Amino acid sequence: MTDNKAKIADELRKMEYEPILPAEIALVKWSICLGVGLLVVFYFLSQWLFPGGH
């Protein structure tokens, strides 16, 4: 197991730095906002459809 971890560590050291592109940043922001927004919508929708569910 430690040999496998050493190989992974060596491969990670060999990797070149790749900056995050602006399009990737926009996709991450949109995904997070969509996820949080849908959580809020579904929460209130469930409270409205199934009141008193404690």
PDB file of N, CA, C and O in Angstrom:
ATOM      1  N   MET A   1       0.816  -1.193   0.000  1.00  0.00           N
ATOM      2  CA  MET A   1       0.000   0.000   0.000  1.00  0.00           C
ATOM      3  C   MET A   1       0.861   1.260   0.000  1.00  0.00           C
ATOM      4  O   MET A   1       0.538   2.224  -0.694  1.00  0.00           O
ATOM      5  N   THR A   2       1.948   1.267   0.764  1.00  0.00           N
ATOM      6  CA  THR A   2       2.806   2.450   0.810  1.00  0.00           C
ATOM      7  C   THR A   2       3.534   2.637  -0.511  1.00  0.00           C
ATOM      8  O   THR A   2       3.832   3.767  -0.898  1.00  0.00           O
ATOM      9  N   ASP A   3       3.826   1.539  -1.212  1.00  0.00           N
ATOM     10  CA  ASP A   3       4.464   1.639  -2.523  1.00  0.00           C
ATOM     11  C   ASP A   3       3.534   2.325  -3.509  1.00  0.00           C
ATOM     12  O   ASP A   3       3.971   3.133  -4.330  1.00  0.00           O
ATOM     13  N   ASN A   4       2.255   2.002  -3.425  1.00  0.00           N
ATOM     14  CA  ASN A   4       1.263   2.615  -4.301  1.00  0.00           C
ATOM     15  C   ASN A   4       1.146   4.109  -4.016  1.00  0.00           C
ATOM     16  O   ASN A   4       1.036   4.910  -4.945  1.00  0.00           O
ATOM     17  N   LYS A   5       1.167   4.494  -2.727  1.00  0.00           N
ATOM     18  CA  LYS A   5       1.096   5.906  -2.354  1.00  0.00           C
ATOM     19  C   LYS A   5       2.334   6.654  -2.838  1.00  0.00           C
ATOM     20  O   LYS A   5       2.236   7.810  -3.249  1.00  0.00           O
ATOM     21  N   ALA A   6       3.484   6.014  -2.795  1.00  0.00           N
ATOM     22  CA  ALA A   6       4.716   6.645  -3.264  1.00  0.00           C
ATOM     23  C   ALA A   6       4.638   6.902  -4.764  1.00  0.00           C
ATOM     24  O   ALA A   6       5.090   7.945  -5.238  1.00  0.00           O
ATOM     25  N   LYS A   7       4.070   5.962  -5.516  1.00  0.00           N
ATOM     26  CA  LYS A   7       3.918   6.148  -6.959  1.00  0.00           C
ATOM     27  C   LYS A   7       2.980   7.305  -7.267  1.00  0.00           C
ATOM     28  O   LYS A   7       3.232   8.096  -8.175  1.00  0.00           O
ATOM     29  N   ILE A   8       1.899   7.396  -6.507  1.00  0.00           N
ATOM     30  CA  ILE A   8       0.956   8.491  -6.722  1.00  0.00           C
ATOM     31  C   ILE A   8       1.615   9.825  -6.397  1.00  0.00           C
ATOM     32  O   ILE A   8       1.438  10.797  -7.131  1.00  0.00           O
ATOM     33  N   ALA A   9       2.369   9.882  -5.312  1.00  0.00           N
ATOM     34  CA  ALA A   9       3.052  11.113  -4.933  1.00  0.00           C
ATOM     35  C   ALA A   9       4.062  11.526  -6.003  1.00  0.00           C
ATOM     36  O   ALA A   9       4.183  12.709  -6.320  1.00  0.00           O
ATOM     37  N   ASP A  10       4.787  10.552  -6.559  1.00  0.00           N
ATOM     38  CA  ASP A  10       5.747  10.862  -7.625  1.00  0.00           C
ATOM     39  C   ASP A  10       5.041  11.412  -8.855  1.00  0.00           C
ATOM     40  O   ASP A  10       5.516  12.367  -9.469  1.00  0.00           O
ATOM     41  N   GLU A  11       3.912  10.816  -9.218  1.00  0.00           N
ATOM     42  CA  GLU A  11       3.165  11.281 -10.387  1.00  0.00           C
ATOM     43  C   GLU A  11       2.613  12.689 -10.167  1.00  0.00           C
ATOM     44  O   GLU A  11       2.597  13.505 -11.089  1.00  0.00           O
ATOM     45  N   LEU A  12       2.167  12.968  -8.957  1.00  0.00           N
ATOM     46  CA  LEU A  12       1.657  14.305  -8.662  1.00  0.00           C
ATOM     47  C   LEU A  12       2.761  15.356  -8.740  1.00  0.00           C
ATOM     48  O   LEU A  12       2.512  16.484  -9.166  1.00  0.00           O
ATOM     49  N   ARG A  13       3.981  14.994  -8.331  1.00  0.00           N
ATOM     50  CA  ARG A  13       5.104  15.930  -8.421  1.00  0.00           C
ATOM     51  C   ARG A  13       5.495  16.195  -9.869  1.00  0.00           C
ATOM     52  O   ARG A  13       5.953  17.290 -10.195  1.00  0.00           O
ATOM     53  N   LYS A  14       5.318  15.202 -10.742  1.00  0.00           N
ATOM     54  CA  LYS A  14       5.686  15.345 -12.153  1.00  0.00           C
ATOM     55  C   LYS A  14       4.690  16.194 -12.942  1.00  0.00           C
ATOM     56  O   LYS A  14       5.028  16.739 -13.993  1.00  0.00           O
ATOM     57  N   MET A  15       3.459  16.304 -12.432  1.00  0.00           N
ATOM     58  CA  MET A  15       2.429  17.029 -13.170  1.00  0.00           C
ATOM     59  C   MET A  15       2.772  18.511 -13.280  1.00  0.00           C
ATOM     60  O   MET A  15       3.289  19.117 -12.342  1.00  0.00           O
ATOM     61  N   GLU A  16       2.473  19.077 -14.440  1.00  0.00           N
ATOM     62  CA  GLU A  16       2.684  20.502 -14.632  1.00  0.00           C
ATOM     63  C   GLU A  16       1.494  21.270 -14.083  1.00  0.00           C
ATOM     64  O   GLU A  16       0.384  20.744 -14.006  1.00  0.00           O
ATOM     65  N   TYR A  17       1.736  22.528 -13.700  1.00  0.00           N
ATOM     66  CA  TYR A  17       0.671  23.384 -13.200  1.00  0.00           C
ATOM     67  C   TYR A  17      -0.217  23.799 -14.368  1.00  0.00           C
ATOM     68  O   TYR A  17       0.272  24.267 -15.396  1.00  0.00           O
ATOM     69  N   GLU A  18      -1.506  23.627 -14.203  1.00  0.00           N
ATOM     70  CA  GLU A  18      -2.460  24.045 -15.222  1.00  0.00           C
ATOM     71  C   GLU A  18      -3.427  25.035 -14.584  1.00  0.00           C
ATOM     72  O   GLU A  18      -4.195  24.665 -13.696  1.00  0.00           O
ATOM     73  N   PRO A  19      -3.396  26.287 -15.026  1.00  0.00           N
ATOM     74  CA  PRO A  19      -4.308  27.273 -14.434  1.00  0.00           C
ATOM     75  C   PRO A  19      -5.756  26.973 -14.813  1.00  0.00           C
ATOM     76  O   PRO A  19      -6.029  26.374 -15.853  1.00  0.00           O
ATOM     77  N   ILE A  20      -6.665  27.393 -13.963  1.00  0.00           N
ATOM     78  CA  ILE A  20      -8.090  27.212 -14.236  1.00  0.00           C
ATOM     79  C   ILE A  20      -8.517  28.288 -15.226  1.00  0.00           C
ATOM     80  O   ILE A  20      -8.254  29.474 -15.026  1.00  0.00           O
ATOM     81  N   LEU A  21      -9.171  27.865 -16.283  1.00  0.00           N
ATOM     82  CA  LEU A  21      -9.619  28.792 -17.308  1.00  0.00           C
ATOM     83  C   LEU A  21     -10.838  29.573 -16.829  1.00  0.00           C
ATOM     84  O   LEU A  21     -11.590  29.094 -15.981  1.00  0.00           O
ATOM     85  N   PRO A  22     -11.035  30.781 -17.375  1.00  0.00           N
ATOM     86  CA  PRO A  22     -12.210  31.566 -16.988  1.00  0.00           C
ATOM     87  C   PRO A  22     -13.532  30.836 -17.251  1.00  0.00           C
ATOM     88  O   PRO A  22     -14.479  30.974 -16.477  1.00  0.00           O
ATOM     89  N   ALA A  23     -13.600  30.078 -18.314  1.00  0.00           N
ATOM     90  CA  ALA A  23     -14.824  29.327 -18.604  1.00  0.00           C
ATOM     91  C   ALA A  23     -15.067  28.266 -17.532  1.00  0.00           C
ATOM     92  O   ALA A  23     -16.215  28.011 -17.168  1.00  0.00           O
ATOM     93  N   GLU A  24     -14.007  27.647 -17.024  1.00  0.00           N
ATOM     94  CA  GLU A  24     -14.152  26.646 -15.971  1.00  0.00           C
ATOM     95  C   GLU A  24     -14.617  27.299 -14.669  1.00  0.00           C
ATOM     96  O   GLU A  24     -15.437  26.732 -13.947  1.00  0.00           O
ATOM     97  N   ILE A  25     -14.100  28.480 -14.373  1.00  0.00           N
ATOM     98  CA  ILE A  25     -14.514  29.201 -13.176  1.00  0.00           C
ATOM     99  C   ILE A  25     -15.997  29.540 -13.268  1.00  0.00           C
ATOM    100  O   ILE A  25     -16.734  29.393 -12.294  1.00  0.00           O
ATOM    101  N   ALA A  26     -16.433  29.995 -14.448  1.00  0.00           N
ATOM    102  CA  ALA A  26     -17.842  30.325 -14.637  1.00  0.00           C
ATOM    103  C   ALA A  26     -18.719  29.082 -14.462  1.00  0.00           C
ATOM    104  O   ALA A  26     -19.787  29.162 -13.854  1.00  0.00           O
ATOM    105  N   LEU A  27     -18.285  27.952 -14.981  1.00  0.00           N
ATOM    106  CA  LEU A  27     -19.055  26.719 -14.829  1.00  0.00           C
ATOM    107  C   LEU A  27     -19.173  26.302 -13.361  1.00  0.00           C
ATOM    108  O   LEU A  27     -20.236  25.860 -12.923  1.00  0.00           O
ATOM    109  N   VAL A  28     -18.096  26.439 -12.612  1.00  0.00           N
ATOM    110  CA  VAL A  28     -18.125  26.088 -11.188  1.00  0.00           C
ATOM    111  C   VAL A  28     -19.079  27.014 -10.437  1.00  0.00           C
ATOM    112  O   VAL A  28     -19.869  26.556  -9.611  1.00  0.00           O
ATOM    113  N   LYS A  29     -19.009  28.320 -10.721  1.00  0.00           N
ATOM    114  CA  LYS A  29     -19.899  29.273 -10.054  1.00  0.00           C
ATOM    115  C   LYS A  29     -21.357  28.979 -10.376  1.00  0.00           C
ATOM    116  O   LYS A  29     -22.205  28.975  -9.484  1.00  0.00           O
ATOM    117  N   TRP A  30     -21.650  28.731 -11.656  1.00  0.00           N
ATOM    118  CA  TRP A  30     -23.023  28.425 -12.056  1.00  0.00           C
ATOM    119  C   TRP A  30     -23.508  27.143 -11.393  1.00  0.00           C
ATOM    120  O   TRP A  30     -24.657  27.067 -10.958  1.00  0.00           O
ATOM    121  N   SER A  31     -22.654  26.146 -11.312  1.00  0.00           N
ATOM    122  CA  SER A  31     -23.038  24.872 -10.712  1.00  0.00           C
ATOM    123  C   SER A  31     -23.345  25.027  -9.228  1.00  0.00           C
ATOM    124  O   SER A  31     -24.325  24.470  -8.734  1.00  0.00           O
ATOM    125  N   ILE A  32     -22.523  25.772  -8.526  1.00  0.00           N
ATOM    126  CA  ILE A  32     -22.749  25.985  -7.094  1.00  0.00           C
ATOM    127  C   ILE A  32     -24.030  26.773  -6.875  1.00  0.00           C
ATOM    128  O   ILE A  32     -24.832  26.422  -6.010  1.00  0.00           O
ATOM    129  N   CYS A  33     -24.230  27.832  -7.648  1.00  0.00           N
ATOM    130  CA  CYS A  33     -25.447  28.639  -7.504  1.00  0.00           C
ATOM    131  C   CYS A  33     -26.691  27.821  -7.843  1.00  0.00           C
ATOM    132  O   CYS A  33     -27.704  27.921  -7.151  1.00  0.00           O
ATOM    133  N   LEU A  34     -26.624  27.032  -8.878  1.00  0.00           N
ATOM    134  CA  LEU A  34     -27.757  26.190  -9.255  1.00  0.00           C
ATOM    135  C   LEU A  34     -28.058  25.167  -8.166  1.00  0.00           C
ATOM    136  O   LEU A  34     -29.220  24.941  -7.828  1.00  0.00           O
ATOM    137  N   GLY A  35     -27.018  24.550  -7.616  1.00  0.00           N
ATOM    138  CA  GLY A  35     -27.205  23.560  -6.564  1.00  0.00           C
ATOM    139  C   GLY A  35     -27.825  24.160  -5.313  1.00  0.00           C
ATOM    140  O   GLY A  35     -28.762  23.590  -4.755  1.00  0.00           O
ATOM    141  N   VAL A  36     -27.319  25.294  -4.868  1.00  0.00           N
ATOM    142  CA  VAL A  36     -27.859  25.946  -3.672  1.00  0.00           C
ATOM    143  C   VAL A  36     -29.289  26.424  -3.940  1.00  0.00           C
ATOM    144  O   VAL A  36     -30.172  26.272  -3.096  1.00  0.00           O
ATOM    145  N   GLY A  37     -29.503  26.999  -5.116  1.00  0.00           N
ATOM    146  CA  GLY A  37     -30.836  27.468  -5.469  1.00  0.00           C
ATOM    147  C   GLY A  37     -31.855  26.339  -5.496  1.00  0.00           C
ATOM    148  O   GLY A  37     -32.968  26.500  -4.996  1.00  0.00           O
ATOM    149  N   LEU A  38     -31.494  25.215  -6.067  1.00  0.00           N
ATOM    150  CA  LEU A  38     -32.417  24.088  -6.119  1.00  0.00           C
ATOM    151  C   LEU A  38     -32.670  23.505  -4.733  1.00  0.00           C
ATOM    152  O   LEU A  38     -33.781  23.062  -4.442  1.00  0.00           O
ATOM    153  N   LEU A  39     -31.653  23.501  -3.879  1.00  0.00           N
ATOM    154  CA  LEU A  39     -31.873  23.042  -2.501  1.00  0.00           C
ATOM    155  C   LEU A  39     -32.920  23.907  -1.804  1.00  0.00           C
ATOM    156  O   LEU A  39     -33.795  23.385  -1.112  1.00  0.00           O
ATOM    157  N   VAL A  40     -32.838  25.208  -1.979  1.00  0.00           N
ATOM    158  CA  VAL A  40     -33.794  26.123  -1.360  1.00  0.00           C
ATOM    159  C   VAL A  40     -35.185  25.898  -1.947  1.00  0.00           C
ATOM    160  O   VAL A  40     -36.166  25.802  -1.210  1.00  0.00           O
ATOM    161  N   VAL A  41     -35.268  25.816  -3.272  1.00  0.00           N
ATOM    162  CA  VAL A  41     -36.566  25.604  -3.928  1.00  0.00           C
ATOM    163  C   VAL A  41     -37.194  24.298  -3.471  1.00  0.00           C
ATOM    164  O   VAL A  41     -38.375  24.273  -3.123  1.00  0.00           O
ATOM    165  N   PHE A  42     -36.436  23.222  -3.464  1.00  0.00           N
ATOM    166  CA  PHE A  42     -36.984  21.934  -3.073  1.00  0.00           C
ATOM    167  C   PHE A  42     -37.354  21.896  -1.593  1.00  0.00           C
ATOM    168  O   PHE A  42     -38.312  21.222  -1.213  1.00  0.00           O
ATOM    169  N   TYR A  43     -36.613  22.607  -0.762  1.00  0.00           N
ATOM    170  CA  TYR A  43     -36.959  22.671   0.660  1.00  0.00           C
ATOM    171  C   TYR A  43     -38.338  23.314   0.834  1.00  0.00           C
ATOM    172  O   TYR A  43     -39.212  22.760   1.501  1.00  0.00           O
ATOM    173  N   PHE A  44     -38.521  24.490   0.226  1.00  0.00           N
ATOM    174  CA  PHE A  44     -39.801  25.176   0.375  1.00  0.00           C
ATOM    175  C   PHE A  44     -40.929  24.429  -0.333  1.00  0.00           C
ATOM    176  O   PHE A  44     -42.069  24.450   0.133  1.00  0.00           O
ATOM    177  N   LEU A  45     -40.637  23.791  -1.417  1.00  0.00           N
ATOM    178  CA  LEU A  45     -41.633  22.980  -2.109  1.00  0.00           C
ATOM    179  C   LEU A  45     -42.076  21.812  -1.241  1.00  0.00           C
ATOM    180  O   LEU A  45     -43.265  21.499  -1.184  1.00  0.00           O
ATOM    181  N   SER A  46     -41.137  21.169  -0.570  1.00  0.00           N
ATOM    182  CA  SER A  46     -41.493  20.045   0.303  1.00  0.00           C
ATOM    183  C   SER A  46     -42.282  20.529   1.516  1.00  0.00           C
ATOM    184  O   SER A  46     -43.184  19.833   1.982  1.00  0.00           O
ATOM    185  N   GLN A  47     -41.949  21.723   2.036  1.00  0.00           N
ATOM    186  CA  GLN A  47     -42.703  22.273   3.163  1.00  0.00           C
ATOM    187  C   GLN A  47     -44.128  22.608   2.750  1.00  0.00           C
ATOM    188  O   GLN A  47     -45.055  22.465   3.546  1.00  0.00           O
ATOM    189  N   TRP A  48     -44.309  23.050   1.519  1.00  0.00           N
ATOM    190  CA  TRP A  48     -45.627  23.419   1.015  1.00  0.00           C
ATOM    191  C   TRP A  48     -46.465  22.176   0.695  1.00  0.00           C
ATOM    192  O   TRP A  48     -47.658  22.136   0.994  1.00  0.00           O
ATOM    193  N   LEU A  49     -45.838  21.168   0.088  1.00  0.00           N
ATOM    194  CA  LEU A  49     -46.577  19.968  -0.300  1.00  0.00           C
ATOM    195  C   LEU A  49     -46.836  19.018   0.867  1.00  0.00           C
ATOM    196  O   LEU A  49     -47.856  18.330   0.901  1.00  0.00           O
ATOM    197  N   PHE A  50     -45.911  18.987   1.815  1.00  0.00           N
ATOM    198  CA  PHE A  50     -46.022  18.061   2.959  1.00  0.00           C
ATOM    199  C   PHE A  50     -45.883  18.830   4.273  1.00  0.00           C
ATOM    200  O   PHE A  50     -44.868  18.707   4.958  1.00  0.00           O
ATOM    201  N   PRO A  51     -46.895  19.622   4.627  1.00  0.00           N
ATOM    202  CA  PRO A  51     -46.792  20.421   5.862  1.00  0.00           C
ATOM    203  C   PRO A  51     -46.820  19.546   7.109  1.00  0.00           C
ATOM    204  O   PRO A  51     -47.442  18.485   7.124  1.00  0.00           O
ATOM    205  N   GLY A  52     -46.143  20.002   8.145  1.00  0.00           N
ATOM    206  CA  GLY A  52     -46.144  19.304   9.424  1.00  0.00           C
ATOM    207  C   GLY A  52     -45.469  17.956   9.376  1.00  0.00           C
ATOM    208  O   GLY A  52     -45.937  17.022  10.027  1.00  0.00           O
ATOM    209  N   GLY A  53     -44.400  17.817   8.639  1.00  0.00           N
ATOM    210  CA  GLY A  53     -43.739  16.537   8.484  1.00  0.00           C
ATOM    211  C   GLY A  53     -42.744  16.207   9.574  1.00  0.00           C
ATOM    212  O   GLY A  53     -41.864  15.375   9.349  1.00  0.00           O
ATOM    213  N   HIS A  54     -42.837  16.815  10.743  1.00  0.00           N
ATOM    214  CA  HIS A  54     -41.867  16.551  11.818  1.00  0.00           C
ATOM    215  C   HIS A  54     -42.074  15.206  12.403  1.00  0.00           C
ATOM    216  O   HIS A  54     -41.351  14.813  13.319  1.00  0.00           O
TER     217      HIS A  54
END
